[in-house]
Amino acid sequence: MADSPITKKLQERLNEEKWTRATLSGYTVNQIKELDALFHEAALEKVLDEVRDICDDHIGHSKNSIDALYLSGIIALSRQQIDDSNMITLINIFADNRKWNIVEYVCQRILEYGENRNALLRLAECYENDDKIDDMYSTWERLIRVDYEEADIVKLIAEKKEKEGDIEGAVDYYRKAVHRYINKGLFSNVKEVWNKLIEHAPSDIDFFNHVQRKIAKQISEDKAAALLTDLYKHYKAESDWDTAISILKSIIDYDGKNSLIRKEIVECYKAKHADHSHVDEYIRLSNLSQSYRNIHEAIADFEKHISFDVGNFVYHRTWNIGRIRSIKGDEISIDFAKKRDHRMGLKMAVESLVTLKKDHIWVLKAIWSKEKLHDSIKKDIPWALKTIIKSFDNRADVKKIKAELVPSVLTASEWTSWSSKARDFLKTDSMFGNAPESVGIFIVRDRPLSYEEKIY
């Protein structure tokens, strides 16, 4: 093999090689293509090992040898070896000398063997220097799929899509960017992107909640509260009182002694329950606006009181489901199935009754015929799942769902086939998700979740 024409040719090239900045400035893509031809000849003659050994030995005393770096590097790539240092050294040499056409060619050769972070970065730089902006952005999009730490470029892509009017695409990249900035601990960047997402995708509450929890854990709870405050301002301006109150509760979890937040939640409750005849009285009874009362206890107390209004359903562990007939002063009248016009003091009612929404599964069991409920649950499985999950603070596992249906609505044999279909819906339907604390607990989402996001 020592007498191989290919290795002889290579030795002659290496011996003649005298690389200075002057000779490098005259280097052309065709000269790199000659090395490609030599590589292919060596592969056909099965002398790649000899060529690589000669090149590696030459690099030992001539570290910037173009021929040796290229041939050693391309052989390593062709064998899917991890070490790409020789090719990276080579593109850096040409980039430093602003030989962008050669950098582009070498980068494209590297990328023929698979995506490579360094090659993609340099290729994008080539396109930038040649004013090929669309090609640069396309290359950046490839880059961020292999470089999970890069954040600034992700944000630049998002800004470009936003400028072009592709808001859906911009939001997708802004979401990626915010996670990467969190991982880097760059809160000012996180805040900037967070506000962009409030502007373009404010309805994605699940995403915002996921991000703020991550911020609280990886950066600080104060920073999470600051981001939530910006989000709250949006929903307050939109008069979406349920979402605004939910956000305030999250802020309170981080900063329960903030008097301004207390004032805001009182204001929101008054706006939400503007038509409720006892809202001011219940705020007073719960001491919601008084700083000496624990705010979590005050909120729980107020929400219990406010749920008592004429026409609302309640549950009593002895008398089961009832409906509020009237509230006069501190006395409440309730119609239970076997105890009509039952009267009790408001204080006792708050302590002994649980209020239920009209679509709560227990209410439906009480006011619908068994046949109607049975047929509805068998016919519309997604509706049944949503009804049961939402009945229990939007948290339910399969065991809980079964307990509500068997044997009161479905027989054990009916459950077997029904539950199999239900599990498929829980897994694939975009309206169902998993609770943060457990993948076995299901929630109903406000925003549909794609199957790909669900798997992620």
Salt bridges, closest charged atoms under 4 A:
GLU17 OE1 - HIS58 NE2 3.61
GLU34 OE1 - ARG13 NH1 3.27
ASP36 OD1 - ARG109 NH2 2.91
GLU41 OE2 - LYS9 NZ 3.71
ASP49 OD1 - ARG52 NH1 3.71
ASP49 OD1 - ARG79 NH2 2.74
ASP53 OD1 - ARG52 NH2 3.22
ASP67 OD2 - ARG13 NE 2.78
GLU112 OE1 - ARG109 NH1 2.66
GLU115 OE1 - ARG142 NH2 2.75
GLU125 OE1 - ARG122 NH1 2.76
GLU141 OE2 - LYS161 NZ 3.84
ASP147 OD2 - ARG117 NE 2.72
GLU159 OE2 - LYS155 NZ 2.86
GLU162 OE2 - LYS196 NZ 2.95
GLU162 OE2 - HIS200 NE2 2.64
GLU164 OE2 - LYS160 NZ 2.59
ASP166 OD2 - LYS161 NZ 4.00
ASP172 OD2 - LYS176 NZ 2.91
GLU192 OE2 - LYS155 NZ 3.36
GLU199 OE2 - HIS200 NE2 3.67
ASP204 OD2 - ARG175 NH2 2.99
ASP204 OD1 - ARG447 NE 2.67
ASP206 OD2 - ARG445 NH1 3.11
ASP230 OD2 - LYS191 NZ 2.59
ASP242 OD1 - LYS272 NZ 2.66
ASP253 OD1 - HIS296 NE2 3.32
GLU264 OE1 - LYS236 NZ 2.93
GLU267 OE2 - LYS236 NZ 3.19
ASP280 OD1 - LYS270 NZ 3.97
GLU281 OE2 - ARG284 NH2 2.53
GLU297 OE1 - ARG293 NE 3.72
ASP301 OD2 - ARG293 NH1 3.45
ASP301 OD1 - HIS305 ND1 3.16
GLU303 OE2 - LYS249 NZ 2.67
ASP309 OD2 - HIS276 NE2 3.51
GLU331 OE1 - ARG343 NH1 3.19
ASP335 OD2 - ARG325 NE 3.19
ASP341 OD2 - ARG325 NH1 3.75
ASP341 OD2 - ARG343 NH2 3.30
GLU351 OE2 - LYS347 NZ 2.79
ASP375 OD1 - HIS374 ND1 3.19
GLU404 OE1 - LYS365 NZ 3.32
GLU404 OE2 - LYS400 NZ 3.43
GLU414 OE2 - HIS374 NE2 2.92
GLU414 OE2 - LYS378 NZ 3.62
GLU437 OE2 - ARG395 NE 3.07
GLU453 OE2 - ARG447 NH2 3.37
